[in-house]
Amino acid sequence: MTKEQIIEKLKPIVKPFVKEEEAFENLTEKTDFINDLNINSANLVDIVLDVEDAFKIVIDNESMEKMLTVESTVAIIQSKLSEK
């Protein structure tokens, strides 16, 4: 799965928790979930759970703590998909 495909699949997962609509419209790899999209840490856990379901992967706590930007999230998803 390409980076672009992952980002497209990630957008609808993240969207319900976004408080900064304009930043979401301009989402890039460098977008930070907390600082740019104004998503709180409790919602980040919900996003991780939804990512696990959508991509059929398991994300450990260490990886979860690193999922703060789109880029790091994509890298973790790609890494977990390659372990399957």
C-alpha positions, 0 to 999 in steps of 0.5 A, spaced: 500 500 500 502 506 498 503 512 502 498 516 498 493 510 499 494 510 506 493 517 507 487 517 503 484 511 508 486 515 514 483 521 512 476 519 514 478 516 520 481 522 523 476 527 520 471 526 526 476 528 531 478 534 527 477 541 530 481 545 525 477 544 519 482 548 515 488 545 517 485 538 515 483 541 508 491 542 507 493 535 510 500 533 508 505 528 511 508 534 516 501 535 519 501 534 527 495 531 529 495 535 536 498 542 534 495 542 527 488 539 527 487 540 535 486 533 536 486 531 544 490 525 546 484 521 548 481 522 541 488 520 538 487 513 542 480 512 538 484 514 532 489 508 533 483 503 535 480 505 528 486 505 524 487 498 527 480 496 525 481 499 518 488 496 516 487 490 520 493 491 524 495 491 531 499 497 534 503 496 540 503 502 545 510 504 543 508 505 536 502 508 538 506 514 542 509 515 536 503 516 532 503 524 532 504 526 525 501 524 519 508 522 516 509 517 523 503 514 522 503 512 515 510 509 517 508 505 522 502 503 518 506 501 513 511 497 518 505 493 521 502 491 514 509 489 512 509 484 518 503 481 516 
